[in-house]
Amino acid sequence: MLDSLIQGILLGGYYAVLAAGLSLMFGVVRFINLAHGDMAVLGALGSLWLVQSAGVVVPLAIVITLIGMAALGWLMQRFIFERALAGGFLIPILTTIGLGAALQNGMFAAFGSNTQSLGAHIGNLSWSSWQLPGGIIVGQLPVYMFATAVLVLGSLHLLLTRTAFGRAVRSTSTDAEAASLCGVDPRKVHRWAAAIAVALAGLAGIFLAMRAQVTPFSGPMMLIFAFEAVVIGGIGSLRGTLIGGIVLGVVQALGALISPQISILAGHLVFLAVLGWRLMHVAASERGGWRAALKAVFNKPDLSRSQA
Amino acid sequence: MMPAMTVEPILRAKGVNKSFGALKVLFDVDFHVMPGEAVGVVGPNGAGKTTLFGALAGSFPVSSGAIQLGGRDLSGTSAAERCRLGLARTHQVPKPFLGMTVFENVHVAARAGAGMDQTRATAEAADILRRTGLMPLANRPAAALGLLDRKRLEVARALATQPNVILLDEIGGGLTEAELVALVDLIRSLQADGLTVVWIEHILHALLRVVTRLVCMAEGRVLAQGDPRDVMAHPEVQRAYLGSSPE
């Protein structure tokens, strides 16, 4: 039980990094990137290719992958997303679905359909563990990944709250037009936000490749997990995203205790419960709070008022 | 260098037309403002006043016509670039950055709009907050402000971009008489420092305490411009305002 709880929390760091990119794109650029999971897979397979075929050492491969993914995000915002956003509500969705499909099949063509893992290339780190008092065994890799996740999200939080760039990002995310009248160029802010978001996807992909296997078609599942962590934690707050990721990880780990088949389902159910609660909360506050809303549901409709 | 004897308009609209789809909102608007001048823009609702500001500030491209700032053609420049060239604008409905503090709202404008470094932007933001009476609220989140303070913040943020020309869109609405007096004093002191002011306002008595020239618009056209008394006495202006019959 405690063991599962710890595993779940550590897994949550991975989900949080995955979700943070999606949340950043939505919160700042107002753009839902349905290819986010596929971009994570691209990061995973890209780093694998660097290690296996180009013979690059793992740390360097990670750095190259992150820089490459950031550049990819910048370019996609500049040449694709910007235009898609100008096309209204539906175009970004269609564009990123198409992009995701193209990425999946492109990666299938380039890398084949074998499940692959970076685990074989990081020496004994993939299986080393620490033994805690009470007989609990904690893998070193999950701990390092969780620490990295907290470090990355924490630095991002500081970047957004403490720096001029961060203020430009936050002003743009509140109101791009008002920000432009303050001299902030929203297009530039959006490009850098996309660069960070796609680099985060790449980092999550690398995490996944280290702790498990990836195939070119792993993306859609990653997208669903990212969405779930974002919704559970709430959009627009990195702390919320971290909490959302941890909740998702813990629920999946505890679900696996009941039965391995229930693990993923348990995450989906908690996600649905949180989503339902949030929707009801919004509906309730529109009717003047929970009490008034419940009254309205249980009392007979007030006909005298509706006639007025 | 400009010729020493002639003074060019600092802001000029030449034959500006604007349509949103099939809806034509501005018709051949000609309009200029001299450096250091204070110009009022009046007209009934739907006259195109706010659209004119949007066109001047670069919120959207004009359909035809030209806009010049300090003799420089602005076509193709974004709102952010116009801001950095010294043209600031406030909104009728204030648009504060809700998730940020009052100080941060002004700071981002000083940093990005005026290109100041961190230290100077901090000093400038503090100075502007003092000047606009927002200093006691500096560390509050902008979302916690009431309407009056949001309007003040809107002006403060525009000032922080260090403009040569400021476009004020109905900042007087909803204010008490005492608040209006304070607002008029603030705008006069800004003008005394050399700022050029263009002000859309329905509250004429406040407007006329500041501006020396009036532009009246109706249905997307400039009906009359010039001395405020002449403009208000103009028959077309009377008709637009009072709705008397064309005969």
Interface residues (C-beta under 8 A of the other chain):
Chain A: A164 R167 A168 R170 S171 S173 T174 D175 E177 A178 A179 S180 L181 C182 G183 V184 D185 P186 R187 G236
Chain B: A57 G58 S59 S78 A79 A80 E81 C83 R84 A88 R89 H91 K95 P96 F97 L98 G99 M100 E104 N105 H107 V108 A109 R111 A112 G113 A114 G115 Q118 A121 R157 A158 A160 T161
